[in-house]
Amino acid sequence: MTTLKLIFLLSLISLYSCAQNTPKYKVDPAAQELDNRAMSMFYFFGNPDSIGKAISLLDSAIAIDSNYLRAHQDKLTLLLMLKQFDKALLTVNKMISLRPTALDFYLTRGYLHYRLGDENSSKADYQKSLTICTNVLDTMSVTNRNYDYLSLDKAISLIMLGEQDKGNQIIKELYDKQTDSTFKEYYGSYLNKNAKEIFEMLDSPSAEKTSNPIIKN
């Protein structure tokens, strides 16, 4: 299940970007039901056949309602589990078209471009993520519950762009301020890592241990 953890790590929740003020969208009930059925198979996702069946259900949901963001997100998670990075890239492109200011989507696409050998496109996505994140943080109170998560997004974007010292300084500040041991371990897992080491960390079996501690499936 390591790659399932990977998409959670790449997304880093980014609650602000995913829950910003946008017009309320009414999902087609039939599409929502298919999505629910697909994700109810969660505990069978160690089996590639089960993942394939779940993706088929999600494709049906998307065929009914192509603007249903949650179905695209769930499909992306499963494609990453199968390491089908080319198909995952098509899915995240659709997600960005639906939510162009969601910086976590750019972080994910940057990773996919990296895995597909397109370093220039990868850096462009991390730059886009950094720009959005900086603009949001500049207007956000440090007491906002999303501030630390967005700060980590910013730090990772900086590291991926080669500004390792700046990124690691942000991570150290996040690490030092934590009082909860779970969160301290989470932020500490990124301390003093360069871009290559972060990718290796996300791809390693131990990545499961550093998944975001407040993720709720």
PyRosetta script that sets phi, psi and omega in degrees:
from pyrosetta import init, pose_from_sequence

init()
pose = pose_from_sequence("MTTLKLIFLLSLISLYSCAQNTPKYKVDPAAQELDNRAMSMFYFFGNPDSIGKAISLLDSAIAIDSNYLRAHQDKLTLLLMLKQFDKALLTVNKMISLRPTALDFYLTRGYLHYRLGDENSSKADYQKSLTICTNVLDTMSVTNRNYDYLSLDKAISLIMLGEQDKGNQIIKELYDKQTDSTFKEYYGSYLNKNAKEIFEMLDSPSAEKTSNPIIKN")
pose.set_psi(1, 11.7)
pose.set_omega(1, -175.0)
pose.set_phi(2, -58.4)
pose.set_psi(2, -41.3)
pose.set_omega(2, -175.8)
pose.set_phi(3, -71.5)
pose.set_psi(3, -26.1)
pose.set_omega(3, 172.3)
pose.set_phi(4, -62.4)
pose.set_psi(4, -41.1)
pose.set_omega(4, 176.5)
pose.set_phi(5, -64.6)
pose.set_psi(5, -33.2)
pose.set_omega(5, -178.0)
pose.set_phi(6, -58.2)
pose.set_psi(6, -47.5)
pose.set_omega(6, -178.0)
pose.set_phi(7, -65.9)
pose.set_psi(7, -34.4)
pose.set_omega(7, 175.3)
pose.set_phi(8, -63.4)
pose.set_psi(8, -41.8)
pose.set_omega(8, -179.5)
pose.set_phi(9, -66.3)
pose.set_psi(9, -42.6)
pose.set_omega(9, -179.7)
pose.set_phi(10, -66.1)
pose.set_psi(10, -38.8)
pose.set_omega(10, 178.3)
pose.set_phi(11, -69.2)
pose.set_psi(11, -38.7)
pose.set_omega(11, 178.4)
pose.set_phi(12, 54.4)
pose.set_psi(12, 32.3)
pose.set_omega(12, -179.7)
pose.set_phi(13, 64.7)
pose.set_psi(13, -58.6)
pose.set_omega(13, -178.0)
pose.set_phi(14, 42.9)
pose.set_psi(14, 55.3)
pose.set_omega(14, -174.8)
pose.set_phi(15, -58.1)
pose.set_psi(15, -32.8)
pose.set_omega(15, -178.4)
pose.set_phi(16, -65.0)
pose.set_psi(16, -49.3)
pose.set_omega(16, -175.1)
pose.set_phi(17, -68.0)
pose.set_psi(17, -28.6)
pose.set_omega(17, -178.4)
pose.set_phi(18, -88.0)
pose.set_psi(18, -15.5)
pose.set_omega(18, -175.3)
pose.set_phi(19, -126.1)
pose.set_psi(19, 22.7)
pose.set_omega(19, 179.7)
pose.set_phi(20, -68.0)
pose.set_psi(20, 169.9)
pose.set_omega(20, -175.8)
pose.set_phi(21, -70.6)
pose.set_psi(21, 103.9)
pose.set_omega(21, 176.1)
pose.set_phi(22, -131.0)
pose.set_psi(22, 155.3)
pose.set_omega(22, 179.9)
pose.set_phi(23, -55.6)
pose.set_psi(23, 139.4)
pose.set_omega(23, 179.7)
pose.set_phi(24, -63.5)
pose.set_psi(24, 126.3)
pose.set_omega(24, -178.4)
pose.set_phi(25, -105.4)
pose.set_psi(25, 129.5)
pose.set_omega(25, 179.9)
pose.set_phi(26, -95.0)
pose.set_psi(26, 112.2)
pose.set_omega(26, -178.0)
pose.set_phi(27, -75.9)
pose.set_psi(27, 141.2)
pose.set_omega(27, 175.2)
pose.set_phi(28, -63.2)
pose.set_psi(28, 125.3)
pose.set_omega(28, -177.0)
pose.set_phi(29, -57.2)
pose.set_psi(29, -35.3)
pose.set_omega(29, 180.0)
pose.set_phi(30, -66.4)
pose.set_psi(30, -39.6)
pose.set_omega(30, 177.9)
pose.set_phi(31, -66.8)
pose.set_psi(31, -40.0)
pose.set_omega(31, 179.7)
pose.set_phi(32, -64.6)
pose.set_psi(32, -38.9)
pose.set_omega(32, 179.3)
pose.set_phi(33, -64.2)
pose.set_psi(33, -40.8)
pose.set_omega(33, 178.8)
pose.set_phi(34, -66.0)
pose.set_psi(34, -39.5)
pose.set_omega(34, 177.4)
pose.set_phi(35, -62.7)
pose.set_psi(35, -44.6)
pose.set_omega(35, 178.6)
pose.set_phi(36, -60.5)
pose.set_psi(36, -40.5)
pose.set_omega(36, 179.5)
pose.set_phi(37, -65.4)
pose.set_psi(37, -40.8)
pose.set_omega(37, 179.9)
pose.set_phi(38, -61.9)
pose.set_psi(38, -46.3)
pose.set_omega(38, -174.8)
pose.set_phi(39, -81.0)
pose.set_psi(39, -12.3)
pose.set_omega(39, 174.1)
pose.set_phi(40, -70.1)
pose.set_psi(40, -12.5)
pose.set_omega(40, 178.9)
pose.set_phi(41, -88.2)
pose.set_psi(41, 10.7)
pose.set_omega(41, -172.8)
pose.set_phi(42, -46.8)
pose.set_psi(42, -46.6)
pose.set_omega(42, -173.9)
pose.set_phi(43, -74.9)
pose.set_psi(43, -2.2)
pose.set_omega(43, 176.1)
pose.set_phi(44, -106.4)
pose.set_psi(44, 7.8)
pose.set_omega(44, -173.5)
pose.set_phi(45, -73.4)
pose.set_psi(45, -1.6)
pose.set_omega(45, 172.1)
pose.set_phi(46, -73.5)
pose.set_psi(46, -12.0)
pose.set_omega(46, -179.7)
pose.set_phi(47, -102.9)
pose.set_psi(47, 118.3)
pose.set_omega(47, -179.6)
pose.set_phi(48, -55.2)
pose.set_psi(48, -33.1)
pose.set_omega(48, 179.2)
pose.set_phi(49, -64.2)
pose.set_psi(49, -39.9)
pose.set_omega(49, 178.4)
pose.set_phi(50, -65.7)
pose.set_psi(50, -38.9)
pose.set_omega(50, 177.5)
pose.set_phi(51, -62.6)
pose.set_psi(51, -43.1)
pose.set_omega(51, 179.5)
pose.set_phi(52, -61.1)
pose.set_psi(52, -40.8)
pose.set_omega(52, 178.5)
pose.set_phi(53, -65.3)
pose.set_psi(53, -40.0)
pose.set_omega(53, 179.6)
pose.set_phi(54, -65.4)
pose.set_psi(54, -40.8)
pose.set_omega(54, 178.3)
pose.set_phi(55, -63.0)
pose.set_psi(55, -39.3)
pose.set_omega(55, 178.2)
pose.set_phi(56, -60.9)
pose.set_psi(56, -41.1)
pose.set_omega(56, 177.0)
pose.set_phi(57, -64.3)
pose.set_psi(57, -40.0)
pose.set_omega(57, 179.6)
pose.set_phi(58, -68.2)
pose.set_psi(58, -36.9)
pose.set_omega(58, 175.7)
pose.set_phi(59, -61.7)
pose.set_psi(59, -37.8)
pose.set_omega(59, 177.6)
pose.set_phi(60, -66.5)
pose.set_psi(60, -39.3)
pose.set_omega(60, 178.0)
pose.set_phi(61, -63.1)
pose.set_psi(61, -42.5)
pose.set_omega(61, -179.1)
pose.set_phi(62, -68.7)
pose.set_psi(62, -33.9)
pose.set_omega(62, 177.5)
pose.set_phi(63, -64.0)
pose.set_psi(63, -33.5)
pose.set_omega(63, 178.2)
pose.set_phi(64, -75.9)
pose.set_psi(64, -42.9)
pose.set_omega(64, -176.1)
pose.set_phi(65, -139.9)
pose.set_psi(65, 92.7)
pose.set_omega(65, -174.6)
pose.set_phi(66, -69.6)
pose.set_psi(66, -13.2)
pose.set_omega(66, -179.7)
pose.set_phi(67, -98.1)
pose.set_psi(67, 9.6)
pose.set_omega(67, -178.4)
pose.set_phi(68, -80.1)
pose.set_psi(68, 95.7)
pose.set_omega(68, -172.2)
pose.set_phi(69, -61.0)
pose.set_psi(69, -41.0)
pose.set_omega(69, -177.2)
pose.set_phi(70, -59.0)
pose.set_psi(70, -38.7)
pose.set_omega(70, 179.5)
pose.set_phi(71, -64.3)
pose.set_psi(71, -39.8)
pose.set_omega(71, 177.3)
pose.set_phi(72, -65.4)
pose.set_psi(72, -40.9)
pose.set_omega(72, 179.3)
pose.set_phi(73, -63.5)
pose.set_psi(73, -43.9)
pose.set_omega(73, 179.9)
pose.set_phi(74, -65.7)
pose.set_psi(74, -39.1)
pose.set_omega(74, 177.5)
pose.set_phi(75, -63.6)
pose.set_psi(75, -41.3)
pose.set_omega(75, 178.5)
pose.set_phi(76, -58.7)
pose.set_psi(76, -44.8)
pose.set_omega(76, 179.0)
pose.set_phi(77, -56.3)
pose.set_psi(77, -45.1)
pose.set_omega(77, -177.2)
pose.set_phi(78, -71.0)
pose.set_psi(78, -37.9)
pose.set_omega(78, 177.5)
pose.set_phi(79, -64.2)
pose.set_psi(79, -35.6)
pose.set_omega(79, 176.7)
pose.set_phi(80, -67.6)
pose.set_psi(80, -36.8)
pose.set_omega(80, 176.7)
pose.set_phi(81, -61.1)
pose.set_psi(81, -35.1)
pose.set_omega(81, 178.8)
pose.set_phi(82, -86.0)
pose.set_psi(82, -2.0)
pose.set_omega(82, -177.4)
pose.set_phi(83, 58.4)
pose.set_psi(83, 33.0)
pose.set_omega(83, 176.0)
pose.set_phi(84, -91.7)
pose.set_psi(84, 74.7)
pose.set_omega(84, -170.1)
pose.set_phi(85, -68.0)
pose.set_psi(85, -31.8)
pose.set_omega(85, 178.9)
pose.set_phi(86, -66.3)
pose.set_psi(86, -43.3)
pose.set_omega(86, 177.4)
pose.set_phi(87, -69.6)
pose.set_psi(87, -36.0)
pose.set_omega(87, 178.0)
pose.set_phi(88, -62.5)
pose.set_psi(88, -36.7)
pose.set_omega(88, 179.0)
pose.set_phi(89, -63.0)
pose.set_psi(89, -41.6)
pose.set_omega(89, 177.9)
pose.set_phi(90, -62.1)
pose.set_psi(90, -38.9)
pose.set_omega(90, -179.0)
pose.set_phi(91, -68.2)
pose.set_psi(91, -44.4)
pose.set_omega(91, -178.7)
pose.set_phi(92, -69.7)
pose.set_psi(92, -27.9)
pose.set_omega(92, 174.5)
pose.set_phi(93, -62.1)
pose.set_psi(93, -40.9)
pose.set_omega(93, 177.7)
pose.set_phi(94, -65.5)
pose.set_psi(94, -41.0)
pose.set_omega(94, 179.1)
pose.set_phi(95, -60.6)
pose.set_psi(95, -41.3)
pose.set_omega(95, 179.6)
pose.set_phi(96, -66.8)
pose.set_psi(96, -36.0)
pose.set_omega(96, 177.9)
pose.set_phi(97, -64.8)
pose.set_psi(97, -30.2)
pose.set_omega(97, 179.2)
pose.set_phi(98, -82.5)
pose.set_psi(98, -31.1)
pose.set_omega(98, -177.4)
pose.set_phi(99, -139.7)
pose.set_psi(99, 75.5)
pose.set_omega(99, -172.0)
pose.set_phi(100, -68.2)
pose.set_psi(100, -11.4)
pose.set_omega(100, 179.4)
pose.set_phi(101, -104.4)
pose.set_psi(101, 9.8)
pose.set_omega(101, 180.0)
pose.set_phi(102, -83.0)
pose.set_psi(102, 100.5)
pose.set_omega(102, -173.1)
pose.set_phi(103, -63.4)
pose.set_psi(103, -29.3)
pose.set_omega(103, -179.7)
pose.set_phi(104, -64.9)
pose.set_psi(104, -28.0)
pose.set_omega(104, 177.7)
pose.set_phi(105, -68.1)
pose.set_psi(105, -37.2)
pose.set_omega(105, 178.3)
pose.set_phi(106, -68.6)
pose.set_psi(106, -36.5)
pose.set_omega(106, 175.0)
pose.set_phi(107, -59.7)
pose.set_psi(107, -44.2)
pose.set_omega(107, -179.7)
pose.set_phi(108, -66.1)
pose.set_psi(108, -43.3)
pose.set_omega(108, -179.9)
pose.set_phi(109, -66.4)
pose.set_psi(109, -34.4)
pose.set_omega(109, 175.9)
pose.set_phi(110, -60.4)
pose.set_psi(110, -41.1)
pose.set_omega(110, 177.3)
pose.set_phi(111, -63.4)
pose.set_psi(111, -43.8)
pose.set_omega(111, -178.1)
pose.set_phi(112, -64.4)
pose.set_psi(112, -43.0)
pose.set_omega(112, 177.0)
pose.set_phi(113, -60.6)
pose.set_psi(113, -38.6)
pose.set_omega(113, 178.0)
pose.set_phi(114, -61.5)
pose.set_psi(114, -47.3)
pose.set_omega(114, -178.8)
pose.set_phi(115, -65.9)
pose.set_psi(115, -26.1)
pose.set_omega(115, -179.9)
pose.set_phi(116, -92.5)
pose.set_psi(116, 4.3)
pose.set_omega(116, 174.2)
pose.set_phi(117, 84.0)
pose.set_psi(117, 13.9)
pose.set_omega(117, -180.0)
pose.set_phi(118, -103.9)
pose.set_psi(118, 83.0)
pose.set_omega(118, -174.3)
pose.set_phi(119, -66.8)
pose.set_psi(119, -36.9)
pose.set_omega(119, -179.1)
pose.set_phi(120, -63.8)
pose.set_psi(120, -45.3)
pose.set_omega(120, 178.5)
pose.set_phi(121, -66.7)
pose.set_psi(121, -35.0)
pose.set_omega(121, 178.0)
pose.set_phi(122, -61.3)
pose.set_psi(122, -47.4)
pose.set_omega(122, -179.5)
pose.set_phi(123, -65.6)
pose.set_psi(123, -34.8)
pose.set_omega(123, 178.2)
pose.set_phi(124, -63.4)
pose.set_psi(124, -38.7)
pose.set_omega(124, 178.8)
pose.set_phi(125, -69.0)
pose.set_psi(125, -40.4)
pose.set_omega(125, 178.3)
pose.set_phi(126, -66.7)
pose.set_psi(126, -33.9)
pose.set_omega(126, 176.0)
pose.set_phi(127, -66.3)
pose.set_psi(127, -40.8)
pose.set_omega(127, 177.8)
pose.set_phi(128, -63.0)
pose.set_psi(128, -44.1)
pose.set_omega(128, 177.6)
pose.set_phi(129, -59.6)
pose.set_psi(129, -45.4)
pose.set_omega(129, -179.1)
pose.set_phi(130, -61.7)
pose.set_psi(130, -42.9)
pose.set_omega(130, -178.9)
pose.set_phi(131, -62.6)
pose.set_psi(131, -48.1)
pose.set_omega(131, 179.9)
pose.set_phi(132, -62.7)
pose.set_psi(132, -45.5)
pose.set_omega(132, -176.5)
pose.set_phi(133, -63.2)
pose.set_psi(133, -43.8)
pose.set_omega(133, 179.9)
pose.set_phi(134, -61.5)
pose.set_psi(134, -43.5)
pose.set_omega(134, 179.7)
pose.set_phi(135, -62.6)
pose.set_psi(135, -39.6)
pose.set_omega(135, 180.0)
pose.set_phi(136, -68.7)
pose.set_psi(136, -47.2)
pose.set_omega(136, -177.5)
pose.set_phi(137, -63.8)
pose.set_psi(137, -30.9)
pose.set_omega(137, -179.8)
pose.set_phi(138, -65.2)
pose.set_psi(138, -21.1)
pose.set_omega(138, -178.3)
pose.set_phi(139, -114.1)
pose.set_psi(139, 8.6)
pose.set_omega(139, -175.9)
pose.set_phi(140, -108.2)
pose.set_psi(140, 138.2)
pose.set_omega(140, 176.2)
pose.set_phi(141, -69.2)
pose.set_psi(141, 142.9)
pose.set_omega(141, 178.8)
pose.set_phi(142, -66.4)
pose.set_psi(142, -14.9)
pose.set_omega(142, 178.2)
pose.set_phi(143, -87.2)
pose.set_psi(143, -7.5)
pose.set_omega(143, 177.2)
pose.set_phi(144, -62.3)
pose.set_psi(144, 137.3)
pose.set_omega(144, -175.0)
pose.set_phi(145, -65.9)
pose.set_psi(145, -16.0)
pose.set_omega(145, 178.7)
pose.set_phi(146, -92.8)
pose.set_psi(146, -6.4)
pose.set_omega(146, -170.6)
pose.set_phi(147, -60.6)
pose.set_psi(147, -45.8)
pose.set_omega(147, -177.0)
pose.set_phi(148, -66.4)
pose.set_psi(148, -40.8)
pose.set_omega(148, -179.4)
pose.set_phi(149, -63.8)
pose.set_psi(149, -43.2)
pose.set_omega(149, 179.0)
pose.set_phi(150, -67.8)
pose.set_psi(150, -33.8)
pose.set_omega(150, 177.5)
pose.set_phi(151, -64.5)
pose.set_psi(151, -38.1)
pose.set_omega(151, 176.9)
pose.set_phi(152, -67.5)
pose.set_psi(152, -39.2)
pose.set_omega(152, 173.9)
pose.set_phi(153, -55.5)
pose.set_psi(153, -46.5)
pose.set_omega(153, -179.6)
pose.set_phi(154, -62.0)
pose.set_psi(154, -44.2)
pose.set_omega(154, -179.1)
pose.set_phi(155, -61.1)
pose.set_psi(155, -44.3)
pose.set_omega(155, -179.5)
pose.set_phi(156, -66.0)
pose.set_psi(156, -39.2)
pose.set_omega(156, 177.0)
pose.set_phi(157, -60.7)
pose.set_psi(157, -43.3)
pose.set_omega(157, 178.3)
pose.set_phi(158, -61.1)
pose.set_psi(158, -45.1)
pose.set_omega(158, -179.4)
pose.set_phi(159, -62.7)
pose.set_psi(159, -42.7)
pose.set_omega(159, 179.7)
pose.set_phi(160, -65.1)
pose.set_psi(160, -23.6)
pose.set_omega(160, 178.8)
pose.set_phi(161, -92.0)
pose.set_psi(161, 6.2)
pose.set_omega(161, 176.4)
pose.set_phi(162, 92.8)
pose.set_psi(162, 0.2)
pose.set_omega(162, 179.5)
pose.set_phi(163, -95.9)
pose.set_psi(163, 66.2)
pose.set_omega(163, -172.4)
pose.set_phi(164, -64.7)
pose.set_psi(164, -41.1)
pose.set_omega(164, -178.1)
pose.set_phi(165, -61.6)
pose.set_psi(165, -44.2)
pose.set_omega(165, 180.0)
pose.set_phi(166, -65.4)
pose.set_psi(166, -43.9)
pose.set_omega(166, -179.0)
pose.set_phi(167, -64.3)
pose.set_psi(167, -44.2)
pose.set_omega(167, -178.4)
pose.set_phi(168, -70.2)
pose.set_psi(168, -28.0)
pose.set_omega(168, 175.6)
pose.set_phi(169, -64.6)
pose.set_psi(169, -41.2)
pose.set_omega(169, 177.0)
pose.set_phi(170, -63.0)
pose.set_psi(170, -44.6)
pose.set_omega(170, -178.9)
pose.set_phi(171, -64.0)
pose.set_psi(171, -39.8)
pose.set_omega(171, 179.1)
pose.set_phi(172, -63.0)
pose.set_psi(172, -40.2)
pose.set_omega(172, 178.4)
pose.set_phi(173, -64.2)
pose.set_psi(173, -40.7)
pose.set_omega(173, 177.8)
pose.set_phi(174, -64.3)
pose.set_psi(174, -42.6)
pose.set_omega(174, -179.7)
pose.set_phi(175, -63.1)
pose.set_psi(175, -45.9)
pose.set_omega(175, -175.7)
pose.set_phi(176, -65.5)
pose.set_psi(176, -29.6)
pose.set_omega(176, -175.3)
pose.set_phi(177, -84.0)
pose.set_psi(177, -12.6)
pose.set_omega(177, -176.1)
pose.set_phi(178, -73.5)
pose.set_psi(178, 137.7)
pose.set_omega(178, 175.6)
pose.set_phi(179, -109.0)
pose.set_psi(179, -20.8)
pose.set_omega(179, 177.6)
pose.set_phi(180, -86.8)
pose.set_psi(180, 130.1)
pose.set_omega(180, -174.7)
pose.set_phi(181, -64.0)
pose.set_psi(181, -33.1)
pose.set_omega(181, 180.0)
pose.set_phi(182, -65.5)
pose.set_psi(182, -46.1)
pose.set_omega(182, 179.2)
pose.set_phi(183, -69.3)
pose.set_psi(183, -35.9)
pose.set_omega(183, 178.8)
pose.set_phi(184, -62.5)
pose.set_psi(184, -42.0)
pose.set_omega(184, 177.1)
pose.set_phi(185, -64.6)
pose.set_psi(185, -40.2)
pose.set_omega(185, -179.4)
pose.set_phi(186, -61.0)
pose.set_psi(186, -53.8)
pose.set_omega(186, -179.9)
pose.set_phi(187, -67.3)
pose.set_psi(187, -34.5)
pose.set_omega(187, 179.6)
pose.set_phi(188, -63.6)
pose.set_psi(188, -25.4)
pose.set_omega(188, -178.9)
pose.set_phi(189, -65.6)
pose.set_psi(189, -18.6)
pose.set_omega(189, 179.9)
pose.set_phi(190, -98.3)
pose.set_psi(190, -7.0)
pose.set_omega(190, -174.8)
pose.set_phi(191, -60.4)
pose.set_psi(191, 132.6)
pose.set_omega(191, 172.9)
pose.set_phi(192, 59.2)
pose.set_psi(192, 30.0)
pose.set_omega(192, 176.8)
pose.set_phi(193, -99.2)
pose.set_psi(193, 140.9)
pose.set_omega(193, 170.3)
pose.set_phi(194, -92.9)
pose.set_psi(194, 179.7)
pose.set_omega(194, -175.4)
pose.set_phi(195, -59.4)
pose.set_psi(195, -45.7)
pose.set_omega(195, -178.4)
pose.set_phi(196, -61.9)
pose.set_psi(196, -40.6)
pose.set_omega(196, -179.0)
pose.set_phi(197, -68.7)
pose.set_psi(197, -33.9)
pose.set_omega(197, 177.4)
pose.set_phi(198, -67.5)
pose.set_psi(198, -43.3)
pose.set_omega(198, 177.0)
pose.set_phi(199, -61.3)
pose.set_psi(199, -42.2)
pose.set_omega(199, 178.9)
pose.set_phi(200, -64.2)
pose.set_psi(200, -38.5)
pose.set_omega(200, 179.2)
pose.set_phi(201, -63.6)
pose.set_psi(201, -42.9)
pose.set_omega(201, -178.8)
pose.set_phi(202, -67.3)
pose.set_psi(202, -30.5)
pose.set_omega(202, -177.3)
pose.set_phi(203, -89.5)
pose.set_psi(203, -7.6)
pose.set_omega(203, -174.4)
pose.set_phi(204, -87.7)
pose.set_psi(204, 158.1)
pose.set_omega(204, 177.8)
pose.set_phi(205, -57.6)
pose.set_psi(205, -29.4)
pose.set_omega(205, -178.1)
pose.set_phi(206, -74.0)
pose.set_psi(206, -6.3)
pose.set_omega(206, -179.8)
pose.set_phi(207, -59.5)
pose.set_psi(207, -29.5)
pose.set_omega(207, -179.3)
pose.set_phi(208, -60.0)
pose.set_psi(208, -30.2)
pose.set_omega(208, -177.6)
pose.set_phi(209, -75.2)
pose.set_psi(209, -18.1)
pose.set_omega(209, -175.9)
pose.set_phi(210, -109.3)
pose.set_psi(210, 15.8)
pose.set_omega(210, 179.2)
pose.set_phi(211, -64.0)
pose.set_psi(211, 153.3)
pose.set_omega(211, -175.5)
pose.set_phi(212, -56.4)
pose.set_psi(212, 125.1)
pose.set_omega(212, -172.6)
pose.set_phi(213, -69.2)
pose.set_psi(213, -10.0)
pose.set_omega(213, -179.8)
pose.set_phi(214, -111.2)
pose.set_psi(214, 8.2)
pose.set_omega(214, 175.5)
pose.set_phi(215, -61.2)
pose.set_psi(215, 133.7)
pose.set_omega(215, 173.9)
pose.set_phi(216, -122.4)
pose.set_psi(216, 119.6)
pose.set_omega(216, -178.1)
pose.set_phi(217, -75.7)
pose.dump_pdb("model.pdb")
